[in-house]
């Protein structure tokens, strides 16, 4: 070791809280501005923009996974005092990201012809502008995350996350300002891209103010090999997320029409938000399971596995099922009017995502015992199923078929992962089902008593939706917590310890 890490690193609690900032900002701001955007653009143009963004997300796969590797390698070399290698890590990531952006911008001119021919945007010029704007938003976001990730690796969590939160907000606000100036799709796209550029500057300035310097250096061959090799291993998981969550929009946009893609985007946005908040409960599980593995091997992980599965399920599925319970009122409360297609996507995907978040302990155990291959197989299964099921479903059953196919891909992919984990831990799969059943039983009771409220009222305006939304939320929460607590699938408030040492 040639040095020591700085003494002033943010605490785990502060860092964990800071990690929430981009998430809350992203979903919070977008929930606020999306109704206005849809109103000004119309569902057709909003759908075109959704498909454009989905295509750009696919392009992000060509970053070779370096953005996923930054925090790990910066932390590694920083802890060892290897400042030159630490700076080179950021240099590699920035070089790859900027290079990818340059290539994508050059390709937009050619891709615009195919894009316009498929979605009928009205002109090749508009298609080119949309693609350029989407690439700028993508690349500035990737650069910001790389810079913030390097700061995270040095133990500085707050400034980077605050900057990312501001950037997310500026992209949304920029689009709104553009629509106020001129309610055109091109203006909206360009203004959103400008928000991304300004947000990138904010992230850089935030890190500079926090650390008083910008530790970037020239890439070296060894660091480049290390970062890319590690990044490619984790890139499969990135492919899984993008294919699983973006493919339905593309399939709907090209087979059914842009308006269908727009409706799916709105419904999935709500469901993904509930999924994100549901998965917060499992953030600390990987560290906890890894420590147990280091202390006692697979047996220690196995001992803690099922009790944590029971508690994690009870906590994590609450948010998605709360969305289901309130959805009939939540859609008009959000958009100002009911929309059956948005409702369908929000409900079906939320139910599917409960299976995803309920497996947080399985994922943590997989990483702890160093069986990432299982997660890769699960991701591959989801990707293949998403395409194999959704494409024919789009031709045969239209919008509703694609949504159901996407949900089925999530559930079946999760099932593959859970089975593989249980084989590795030598835990019967029935034990997993036994421990997640109480959480789903509590959700079923909550839905039975809360869903009829929205169905009976059927609100059609934002004002009419407020009361049934609040009432549904309160009734579901009360019933869920009461039943879940009785079935012992929620953590106890007291800090008392169980005999095995696990907190209750």
N, C-alpha and C positions, 0 to 999 in steps of 0.2 A: 504493500500500500504506500502510495507516494503523497498522501495527504489525508485530510479528514473532512467529513461533511460539515457544513456550516451549523452553528449551534441553533440558529433561529429558523426552525422548521415549524410549520403549522401543526397543531395537535390533530389527532385522529378525529376528534369530534368536530373541530372547526373545518377540517378537510371534507368530512362527510357532509356537513351542512352546506359547504360551498359547492359540492358536486350537484346539489339540488338546484342551484341557481339556473343553469342553462335549461334544465328540464322544465322547471316552473315557468321560466320566461318563454320558452318555446311554445308550450301548450297554452299558457295563459294568454299571451299576446295573440296567438293565432286564433284562439277561441273567440277573442273579442273582435278581431278585424275580419274574420272570414265571412260572416253574414253580409257585411258591407261590400266585400269584394265580389261575392256571388251576385248580390243585387246589382252592382254596377256592370259587371262583365256578362252576366247571364250564365246559365248552367253549361251551355255549349262551349263558350269561350273559356270558362273556368276549367272545363274538362280538357280542352286542348292544352292549357297550361299545366294541368296535372300530368298529362301524358308526357309533355316536354320534360318536366322534372323527373319523371320515372326513368326516361331514357338517360338523362344525365347521371342518375344514380348508378345505372349500369356501367357508365364510363368510369366511375370511381373505382371499379374493380381493377383497373389497370395501374393503380398506384403501387402494385406489388406487395401490398400489405404493410408498407413502411410506416404509415400513420399509426398502426396498431402496435408497432415495435418501439416507438420513440420513448415512451415512459419507462419501459423496462430497461432499455440500454442506457438511457441517461441516468436512471437511478443506480444502475450497476456501476458505471464508471465514476459517477459522482461519489458513491460510497467508498470507492477505492482511491479517490483522489486523483484519478486519471483525467485531468482537465482537457487535455488535447483530444482524447478519444470522446469525451463527453460532448465537446463542441462539434466534433466531426459527425456525431449521430444526428444532430439537428441539421447540419449541412447536407447530409445525405437525404434526409426527409424533405427538406426544402427544395433541393435540386430535382428530385424525382417528381414532386408535386408541380413545380413550375414547368418542368418539361412536359408532363402530362397535360397541363393546361394549354400550353402552346400547340401541342398536337391536336387537341380537341377543338380549339378555336379554328385551326386551319381546316379541319374536317367538316366544320359546320356548313361551309359554303356548298360542299358536295351533298351532304346529308339533307340539306334544305329541300332539294328537289323531290327526294323520296318522301320526306315528311309531309310536304304540301300535297303530294299525290295521294297519300294515305288518309290524311285527316281533313283535307280540303280547307286549309286555313284561309284561303282567299288569294294569296300571292306567295311566290317564292321569297320575296323580300321580307314579308312578315314571318315566314317560317325561319328564315335565317336569323332575324332579330331575336326571335324566341329562343332558338338554340344557343345563340351567343350569350344571351342573358342567363340562361340556365347554367351554362358552363362557367360563367363568371361567378354566379352564386355558389356553385359547387366548389370551384377551386379556391375562392376566397375563404369559404367555410373550412375546407381541408387545411389550408395554410394556417388559419387561426387555431384549429384544433391541434395541429402539429406543434405550433409555438407554445400553446397552453400545455400540451402533453409534456414538453420538455421541462416546463416549470414544475409540473406535477412530479416529475422524476427527481427534482431537486427539493421536494418537500414543500413547495410554495403553491398552495391550492387556491387561495382566495382570489388573487388578481386575475389569473387566467380564466377561472370560471366566471368571474364578474364580467370580464371582457367578452366571453362567449355569449353570456346572457344578453349583453348590450347588442352584440352583432345580430343575434336572432331577432331581437326586437326591432332593430333598424331595418332589416330586410322586410319585415311585415309592414312597418310604418312607412317605409319608402314606397312600397306598392300602393298603400292607401293614399299617400300624398300625390302619387302619379295619377291615380284615378280621380282625385279631386281636381287636378289641373286639366286632365283630359280623359274621359272614360273610355279609353281604347286599350286593347290588349297589349299592343306594342309599348305604349307609354307605361303601363303597369309593369311590364317585364323589365324595361330599362331602369325604371325607378327602383325596383326591387334589387336589381344588380348593383346600382349605385349604393344602396343601403348596405349590401354585402361588402363593398370596397371600403366604405367608411367604417364599418364594423371591424374589418381586419386592422385598420389603422388603430382603432380603439384598443384591440387586444395587444398589439405591439407596444403601444404607449403604456398600457396598464402593467405589462410585464417589466418594461423599462423602469417605470416609477417604483415598482415593488423591489426589483433586484439591482437597480442602478447600473446595469449593463445588459448586453444582449449576447449571451455566450454561444456564438455560432462560429464554426471553423470550416476549413476545406475538407471535403470527404476524403477518406483514405480507402485503399483497396480492401483492407481487412475489415474495417467498420462497415463498408458497403456490403461485403459478403455476409457479415453477421446479421445486419439489419434485414436485408432482403430474404435471407434464408429463414429467419424467424418469422418475418412478416408473411411469407408465402404459406407457412404452416397454418397460421390463423386466418388466412384469407378465405379458406373454404367456408368458415363460419360466416364471414362477411357476404360471400356469394349466397349462402343460404338465406340470410335475412333479406337481401335485395331481391332475389328471385321470388321468395315467398310473399313479400309485401308489395313489390312493385309490378310483378307480372300480371296480376289481375287487372290493374289499371290499363296496361298496354293491350291486353287481350280485349278488354271491353272497348277501349278507344278504337281499335282497328276493326273489330268484328261487329260490335253493337252500335258504337258511336261515341263521340266526345262527351255528350251529356251523361251517358251511362258511366263513363270513367269519372266524371266530376262527382256524380252521386256516390260512387264507391269511395272516392277519395274523402268525401265529407264523412261518410259513415265509418270508414276505417280510421280516420283521424280521431274520432271520439273513442273508438275501441282501443286504438294504440295508446291513447292517453291514459285510459283506465289500466291498460296492461303495464304501462311504465310505472304508474304509482303502485300497482299491485306487486311489481317486482322489487320495489325498494326494500321490502322486508328481507329479501334474500341477499342483499348487497354484502353483508358481513359474513355470510355463510362460508364462502370459499376460504377466507382467512381462518375461520374457526375450524373447519374441517382439515385444512392443511396442517394446522398446529397439532390437532389430534393425531393425524397421520405421522407427523414427525416424532411424536411422543410414543405412539403405540402401534403404528402400522395400520394395515387394513382392518384389524380387529377393533381398534379404537374408533375408526370411522364407522364401522358396522354397528357398534354399541350405541352411538349417538344418532344413527341414521333415522330409524323409525320414529322416535319421539320428536325429532325436529321436522320430519315430514308432516306429522299431525299438526304441529303448531304453525308451520309455514303455510300449509294449505289454508288453515282457518283465517290467517291474516291476509294472505295474498289474493285470494279469490274474491274478497269483499268488494273491492273497487269495480272490477268488471261486472259483477252481478248487481251492484248498485246502479250502474248505467243501464242494465237490462230492466231493472225495476222501475226506473224513472223515464225510460226512453220515449214513451208515447208523449210525455209532456216535455221532455228535454229537447226534442227536435224543434218543435215550434217555439220554445223558449229561446233557443239558440238562433234559429234561422228566421224566426218571425212568422213561420207558416209550417204546417205539417208537410212531410215528404216521405212517401211510403218506401221509395228506393233507399233513401238515406237511413230510414228506420230499419229496414231489412238488413242492410250491411252492418249497422251498429250492433244490433241484437245478435245476429248469427256469429259475427267475428268476436264479440265480447265473450260469448259462451265458449267459443273455441280457445280463446286466449286464457281462460281459466285453467285449462289443461296445461298450458304452457307455463304460467307463473307458479302453478302448484308443484312443478318439478324443480323448483329452485334448489332444493336440497340434493336432488339427484345430480344436477349439474355441478354443484359444489363438491359433491363426493367424487364425481368423475375427475374433476381437475385436481382434487387433493391426492388421489391415488395415481395420478399421472396416466389417465386413460383418455386423453383428448380424442383419440381415434373414435371413441364411441359417440362423442358429440358430432364429429365429422360425418359418421354414418347416419346419424339422426338428421343432420342438415341436408345431406345428399338425398335421403328419403323424402324429406319435405319438398325439396326442389323438384325432384322428378315427379312426385305426385301433383305438385302445383301445376306443372305444365301438362302432364298426361291427363289430368282430370279437367282442368279449366278450359283448355282449348276446345275439346269436343263439347263440353257443357255450354260454351258460348254459342256454338253453332246450333246446338239442339234445343237448349232451354233459355238462351239469352242471359239477361242480367242476373236473374235469381239463381240460375244454374252456376254461373261463375262464382258468385258469392259462396254458395254452398260448397263448391269444389275447393275454394281457397280455405274454407274452414276445415274441411275434411283433411286437406293436406297438412294443416297445422296439427290436428289431433293425431293422425296416423304417424306423422314424423316424431311427435312427442312419445308415442307409444313405443316406437322402435328404440329410442334413447333410453326409456325407463327399463325396458326388458334387458337391454345390454348391461346397464348399470347393476341390475339385480343379479344377473348372471355373474358379473365380476365380484360382487360382494357376497354372493351365495346367500341371498335373502329371497325367500319365496315372493313372487309377485302378488300373491293374495294378501300378504302382510302390508304391502303398499296400498292396495285397494281398501283394506280394512282401516288404515289410518287416514286416508283422504275422504272416506265416506262421511264422517261426521261433519266436515266442512260443507260438503255438498248437500247434506241433509238440512243443515241450518239455512243454506241459500234457498233450498226448495221451499221451506216454510216461509221465509221472508218474501219470496216471489209470489207465493199463493195469496198472501194477505195484502201485498202492495200493488201488484200489476193491475188488478181490476180497477183501481182508482183512476188511472190514466185512461183505461179503456172505456169506462163509464162516462167520464167527462168529455173525452175527445176534444181537447182544446185546439183551436185553429188560429189563435193569435198569441203574441208574446204575453200580453196582459192576462189572458185567460189561462195561460199555462203555469203561471207562477205558483198559485195555491196548490194545484194537484201535484206539481213537481215537488214542492216542499213536503207535502203530506206523504207522498209516496216514499220520499227519501227517509223521513222520520219513521214511518211504519216499518219499512224494510230494515233500517238500521236497528231499531228496537227489537224486532223479532229475530234478526240474525244474531245479534250479540247475546240475547237471552238464550237461544237454543245452542249456539256455539259454546258459550260459557258452560252451560249444563253438560254438554258433551265433551268438555275439556279439550277443545281444539283451539283455544285462545290462550296467549301467555297471561299469567297472573300478574297483577299490578305489583304485588309485594316482591321484594328482592330475595325472597327465601330460596334456599338451594335444595334441590332434590338430593336424595342419597347418592346418586351417581355423579353429582357435581354439576349437573346442567341447571342453568337458571330456569325458573318456571315463569 
